[in-house]
Amino acid sequence: MFAALSKAFAQLPERTLRRSVILSVLFALVMIIASGFISWLLIAKVGVFDIELLDKLSAAIGAIVIVVFAFVFYPSMVMIVAGFFVDRVAAAVEEKHYPHLPAPRDQGLGEIMKSALGLLVVTLILNIVLMPIYVFTFFVAGLGFVIFYGLNGYLLGREFFEIAAGRYMDPKEAKELRRSKRFTIFGAGVVIAFMTTIPILNLAAPIIAVAFMVHMFQLLRPQSGT
């Protein structure tokens, strides 16, 4: 697993991935700035109590809430960003490391984005439902982090792996392979979820995740399928 992750990081500065990394970072920054600006308008510019001290206090609390929500929900957005770069990134990784592979199955942006939006909805709903548990269990030996990374690791691992596998398998075969290697893929998903919560690194996390899972698929797929 860590060899696959190392290969993904090592290829980032190369010309074949550089443009995707830059666009991914810009896309993520636009989303963060836009959501932050809208939140600032709603919290800092709207008086709740018509009392300056209380309004400043509510704005400060609101700012903290925004940071917490960004931390919790950014993993949900990673797949959307990644969806625009899957073909380009996967092709670059395969061309360098797996030149013997046949032409991949044409998934199409529609298929990828449909899957990504489905993941987004599921992830948002589950994280919203579990938000009180995150807050409560955060103070119980960091149990909230275990739940957070476990949930998002499972969802991200499943989605990224099936997209990487879907380039050479039909969706049913990809799901069957993922289920047979569920623990390894879960571990890889936790790594991706962790990357999405590290400032700066999380901006390039969608590209790293795609490259990482392409390597993981090639490592885990049946050798007869190569």
matplotlib code that plots the C-alpha trace (Angstrom):
import matplotlib.pyplot as plt

x = [0.0, 2.7, 4.7, 1.6, 1.2, 4.8, 4.6, 1.5, 3.4, 6.5, 4.6, 2.9, 5.7, 5.9, 4.5, 1.8, 0.2, 1.3, -1.6, -4.2, -2.6, -2.8, -6.4, -7.4, -5.8, -7.5, -10.9, -10.6, -9.5, -12.5, -14.9, -13.3, -13.2, -16.8, -18.2, -16.1, -17.4, -21.0, -20.7, -19.0, -21.9, -24.5, -22.7, -20.6, -23.0, -26.3, -27.0, -28.7, -29.1, -28.8, -26.3, -22.7, -21.0, -23.4, -23.2, -19.4, -19.6, -22.1, -19.8, -16.8, -18.8, -20.0, -16.5, -15.5, -18.5, -17.5, -14.1, -15.5, -18.0, -15.2, -13.1, -16.0, -17.5, -14.4, -13.9, -17.4, -16.3, -13.1, -14.8, -16.5, -13.2, -11.5, -14.3, -13.1, -9.5, -9.9, -9.2, -6.2, -4.6, -5.2, -3.9, -0.7, -0.1, -0.8, 1.3, 4.3, 4.0, 1.8, 2.5, 1.5, -2.2, -4.8, -6.9, -9.2, -13.0, -14.6, -16.4, -17.3, -17.6, -21.3, -20.8, -18.0, -20.0, -23.1, -21.2, -19.4, -22.7, -24.2, -21.2, -21.5, -25.1, -24.5, -21.4, -23.2, -26.2, -24.1, -21.8, -24.7, -26.4, -23.2, -22.2, -23.5, -21.6, -18.4, -18.7, -19.6, -17.0, -14.2, -13.6, -13.6, -10.0, -10.5, -13.1, -14.8, -11.8, -11.9, -15.5, -14.9, -11.9, -13.5, -16.7, -15.1, -12.3, -14.8, -16.8, -13.8, -11.9, -14.9, -15.6, -12.0, -11.2, -14.3, -13.6, -10.0, -11.2, -14.0, -11.4, -10.8, -13.8, -17.5, -19.1, -20.2, -16.7, -15.2, -17.6, -16.8, -13.0, -13.5, -15.4, -12.8, -10.1, -12.3, -9.9, -6.9, -9.1, -10.6, -7.1, -6.3, -9.5, -8.6, -5.3, -7.2, -9.6, -6.7, -5.1, -8.3, -8.0, -4.4, -4.2, -2.6, -2.1, -5.9, -6.0, -4.2, -5.8, -8.2, -5.3, -3.2, -6.2, -6.8, -3.2, -3.0, -6.0, -4.8, -1.7, -3.8, -6.0, -3.1, -1.7, -4.9, -6.4, -6.2, -3.0, -4.8, -6.6, -3.5]
y = [0.0, 2.5, 1.7, 2.6, 5.8, 6.7, 6.2, 8.5, 11.3, 10.8, 11.4, 14.7, 17.0, 15.4, 17.2, 14.6, 15.3, 18.9, 20.5, 18.3, 19.1, 22.9, 22.7, 20.6, 23.1, 26.0, 24.3, 23.4, 26.9, 28.4, 26.2, 27.0, 30.8, 30.8, 28.8, 30.9, 34.2, 33.1, 32.0, 35.3, 37.2, 35.1, 35.3, 38.5, 40.8, 39.6, 40.9, 38.3, 40.0, 43.7, 43.9, 44.5, 42.3, 39.4, 39.7, 39.6, 36.5, 34.8, 35.7, 34.1, 31.0, 30.9, 31.1, 28.1, 26.1, 26.9, 25.5, 22.4, 21.9, 22.4, 19.7, 17.3, 17.9, 18.5, 14.7, 14.6, 17.1, 15.4, 12.9, 15.7, 17.4, 14.1, 13.2, 15.9, 14.5, 10.7, 9.9, 12.2, 11.2, 7.5, 7.5, 9.3, 6.7, 3.8, 5.1, 5.4, 2.4, -0.1, 0.5, -3.1, -2.5, -2.6, 0.4, 1.1, 0.9, 4.2, 5.2, 8.7, 11.7, 11.1, 7.7, 9.0, 12.1, 10.1, 7.9, 10.9, 12.7, 9.6, 9.3, 13.0, 12.7, 9.5, 11.1, 14.3, 12.6, 10.2, 12.9, 15.2, 12.4, 11.5, 15.1, 15.0, 11.7, 13.3, 16.2, 14.0, 11.3, 13.7, 14.0, 10.3, 9.4, 10.8, 8.3, 10.9, 10.9, 7.1, 7.2, 10.0, 8.5, 5.0, 6.2, 8.4, 6.0, 3.2, 5.5, 7.1, 3.8, 2.1, 4.8, 5.5, 1.8, 1.1, 4.0, 2.8, -0.8, 0.3, 1.3, -2.4, -4.2, -3.8, -2.3, -5.8, -7.2, -4.1, -4.4, -8.1, -7.4, -4.6, -6.8, -9.6, -7.1, -5.0, -4.6, -3.5, -1.0, 0.2, 1.0, 2.8, 4.8, 5.8, 7.1, 9.2, 10.5, 11.5, 13.4, 15.4, 16.8, 18.0, 21.7, 22.4, 18.7, 18.3, 20.6, 18.0, 15.1, 14.3, 13.8, 11.8, 9.6, 8.7, 7.9, 6.0, 3.8, 3.1, 1.6, -0.3, -1.7, -3.0, -4.5, -6.3, -7.3, -10.9, -11.4, -13.2, -9.9, -8.0]
z = [0.0, 1.0, -2.2, -4.2, -2.2, -2.7, -6.5, -6.5, -4.7, -6.8, -10.0, -9.0, -10.1, -13.6, -16.6, -17.2, -13.8, -13.1, -15.0, -13.2, -9.8, -10.5, -11.8, -8.8, -6.4, -8.1, -8.1, -4.4, -3.5, -5.4, -3.5, -0.2, -0.8, -2.1, 0.8, 3.3, 1.7, 1.8, 5.4, 6.3, 4.7, 6.6, 10.0, 10.2, 8.3, 9.8, 13.3, 15.4, 18.7, 17.7, 20.5, 19.3, 21.9, 21.4, 17.6, 17.7, 20.0, 17.7, 14.7, 16.5, 17.3, 13.7, 12.4, 14.6, 13.3, 9.7, 10.3, 11.9, 9.1, 6.5, 8.2, 8.3, 4.8, 2.6, 2.2, 0.6, -2.0, -3.0, -5.3, -7.2, -7.8, -8.7, -11.2, -13.6, -13.7, -13.4, -17.1, -17.4, -14.1, -14.5, -18.1, -17.0, -14.2, -16.5, -19.3, -17.0, -14.8, -16.7, -20.4, -21.2, -20.4, -23.2, -23.9, -20.9, -21.0, -21.8, -18.5, -19.6, -17.4, -16.9, -15.4, -13.1, -12.0, -11.4, -9.0, -7.4, -6.8, -5.3, -2.9, -2.1, -1.1, 1.0, 2.7, 3.5, 5.0, 7.1, 8.3, 9.2, 11.1, 12.9, 13.7, 17.3, 17.8, 16.5, 18.9, 21.9, 21.3, 20.4, 24.1, 24.6, 23.8, 20.3, 19.4, 17.2, 14.9, 14.7, 13.6, 11.2, 9.4, 9.5, 7.8, 5.3, 4.7, 3.8, 1.4, -0.3, -0.6, -2.1, -4.6, -5.8, -6.1, -8.1, -10.5, -11.0, -11.4, -13.7, -16.3, -17.0, -15.5, -15.7, -12.5, -11.2, -11.5, -9.9, -6.9, -6.5, -6.5, -4.0, -1.7, -1.9, -0.9, 1.4, 4.3, 2.2, 0.3, 3.5, 4.8, 1.5, 1.9, 5.5, 4.1, 1.5, 4.1, 6.3, 3.4, 2.9, 6.4, 6.1, 5.1, 1.8, 1.1, 0.9, -2.1, -4.2, -2.5, -5.4, -7.8, -5.3, -4.5, -8.2, -8.8, -5.5, -6.4, -9.9, -8.3, -5.7, -8.4, -10.4, -7.2, -6.2, -9.5, -10.6, -12.5, -15.3, -16.1, -17.0]

ax = plt.figure().add_subplot(projection="3d")
ax.plot(x, y, z, "-o")
ax.set_aspect("equal")
plt.show()
